Amino acid sequence: MTRSTSASIEAELRLPKVPSTTISREEVAAHNTEASSWVIINDKVYDITKFAELHPGGEQIIRQFAGKDATEAFFDLHRNDVLLKYDRLVIGKLNESHDPVDSVDLGQISRVPYSEGTIWRPGWGSPYYNESHKNYRADLRLWFANNVRDEAVALALADQTPPLDLNRKIGQANLYAARMGPGPHLRGRVILGVNGEDFDVFHQLITHQEWNRLCGYPAVQDGLGTGLVIGLPPVIHFGKSAKCNRVVEECLNGDKRICLAISEPFAGSDVANIQTVATKSEDGKFYIVSGIKKWITNATFCDYFVTAVRTGGPGIAGISLLLIERSEGLETKPIKTSYGSAAGTGYIIMENVKVPVENILGEENGGFQCIMSNFNHERWFIVCLLAGSCRGITEEAFRWTMQRKVFGKTLIHQPVIRQKLAAMISKTEALENWLESITYQMKIMAPEEQFFQLGGTIALLKMYGTRVSYEINDDVCQIFGGRAITNSGMGKYVEQYQRSIKYGAILGGSEEIMADLGVRLAQRSYPPNARL
């Protein structure tokens, strides 16, 4: 990828300069004219004499602080990382003892209240996590900050899909294998110090949540492996050929990319209405596939497509699942979405695509069962992302309320703001605690038992997660005001969040379908003699 050199990207990628020259406040105060303008921001001294004329917000608004400490005014208008663009203007630091504003260190566990789960808070414990989990989250967050974030931010700002070399970097660190969770595919692998044999579903939950924190841009997060998370499990669990085994290794190592192709223009949550057709060739060696798939995450750049096709009659009994390789007759086109192009969301056109019969996943006309068993994993994965994003955006709100001043006080002094923040915190905590409870059941239940026991509860959890996301979005947007609908500056992550929250309510089964499924499955197990 050709990395953009725009100032906005440079601000995200560079490290702050540490000045060695010390300057007194009295000396700064003497430079208060247009001929020589110095300002103090976060205990660093900036010479803005020439820059003031080029200031994006106008010369007057910055020149009025010449000779003064502009820290409070700056953080009322800008994020900390904006300062990185202007390191060249730093001429020294204050010569007095100081307590500068704490920057957001994306490679460290946050100290902001409620910005991390319970086990990561000083003095707190958890029945689900141990020291391995604590160390893994810290190591993973730092690894992302040092190895992926810079390029991820550049991709987001350039609205580009991830290059293969970045995909390989993640794969070679065994992090794609980590996203598949515990299983035989992890044998012999080491994930940031955790042996694959010791890697459990809570390590997997942490992996998904840290992916969510990756760069604050959901489209990039999806572009880096969402297709794999929902598309590769059917190959692992239902693939029977040597080719399927090879595909698993290629995708886990980052050399190839895969996606799940279920939805069609005429069939979204209504999987039984699939119209893509696969008929066998005369010699019986191939399926000939024709049809259209739509809204497929990662489709534009994938090598493999786990595809629902109709091999039999109408309804669920005639559906099969095929592993289709990008080949003659298969074309993909990008679909523009609200959160950006980095996810590679696409439209797939298949016209007489030849697929070897050994590429079937499960049994012919037994694809619906494979799809349904995969849905639990996909929906749980979506909730992991929802919970992570709710916590991250709550941290953004908390930071903002502690620094933004209105009517002479910070926002946190306004009772109505504290009420909104309290609601955000409470809903985030409830969502994550329910998620952890279900994750524990996934840890102790056999896979075949999970399919019957957890399907309805996971469906309800997903519905609850999307409801919580909407309500948190409403509160955070009101807290940030106009900045919440501005795709740069103080509210840029809020703006990204509010543009992407509908994805969780639609993908993996719509919110309404989830609610109905959860109650219908509960109804089936209702004791026949239970009465009020």
HELIX and SHEET records of a PDB file:
HELIX    1   1 ALA A    7  LEU A   13  1                                   7    
HELIX    2   2 ARG A   25  ALA A   29  1                                   5    
HELIX    3   3 PHE A   51  LEU A   54  5                                   4    
HELIX    4   4 GLU A   59  ARG A   63  1                                   5    
HELIX    5   5 THR A   71  LEU A   77  1                                   7    
HELIX    6   6 ASN A   80  LEU A   89  5                                  10    
HELIX    7   7 THR A  118  TRP A  120  5                                   3    
HELIX    8   8 GLU A  131  ASN A  147  1                                  17    
HELIX    9   9 ARG A  149  ALA A  158  1                                  10    
HELIX   10  10 LEU A  164  GLN A  172  1                                   9    
HELIX   11  11 LEU A  175  ARG A  179  1                                   5    
HELIX   12  12 PRO A  184  LEU A  186  5                                   3    
HELIX   13  13 GLY A  196  ASP A  198  5                                   3    
HELIX   14  14 VAL A  201  ARG A  213  1                                  13    
HELIX   15  15 PRO A  218  GLY A  223  1                                   6    
HELIX   16  16 THR A  226  PHE A  238  1                                  13    
HELIX   17  17 ALA A  242  LEU A  252  1                                  11    
HELIX   18  18 VAL A  271  ASN A  273  5                                   3    
HELIX   19  19 ALA A  299  PHE A  301  5                                   3    
HELIX   20  20 ILE A  316  GLY A  318  5                                   3    
HELIX   21  21 VAL A  357  ASN A  359  5                                   3    
HELIX   22  22 GLY A  367  GLN A  403  1                                  37    
HELIX   23  23 LEU A  411  HIS A  413  5                                   3    
HELIX   24  24 PRO A  415  ILE A  444  1                                  30    
HELIX   25  25 PRO A  447  GLN A  453  1                                   7    
HELIX   26  26 GLY A  455  PHE A  480  1                                  26    
HELIX   27  27 GLY A  481  ILE A  485  5                                   5    
HELIX   28  28 GLY A  489  GLY A  491  5                                   3    
HELIX   29  29 LYS A  492  ILE A  506  1                                  15    
HELIX   30  30 GLU A  511  ARG A  524  1                                  14    
SHEET    1   A 5 THR A  22  ILE A  23  0                                        
SHEET    2   A 5 VAL A  90  LEU A  94  1                                        
SHEET    3   A 5 LYS A  44  ASP A  47 -1                                        
SHEET    4   A 5 SER A  36  ILE A  41 -1                                        
SHEET    5   A 5 ASN A  32  THR A  33 -1                                        
SHEET    1   B 2 VAL A 190  ILE A 191  0                                        
SHEET    2   B 2 VAL A 194  ASN A 195 -1                                        
SHEET    1   C 4 ILE A 258  ALA A 261  0                                        
SHEET    2   C 4 TYR A 304  ARG A 310  1                                        
SHEET    3   C 4 ILE A 319  GLU A 325 -1                                        
SHEET    4   C 4 ILE A 360  LEU A 361 -1                                        
SHEET    1   D 4 VAL A 277  LYS A 280  0                                        
SHEET    2   D 4 PHE A 286  ILE A 296 -1                                        
SHEET    3   D 4 GLY A 346  PRO A 356 -1                                        
SHEET    4   D 4 LEU A 330  PRO A 334 -1                                        
SHEET    1   E 2 LYS A 405  VAL A 406  0                                        
SHEET    2   E 2 LYS A 409  THR A 410 -1                                        
END                                                                             
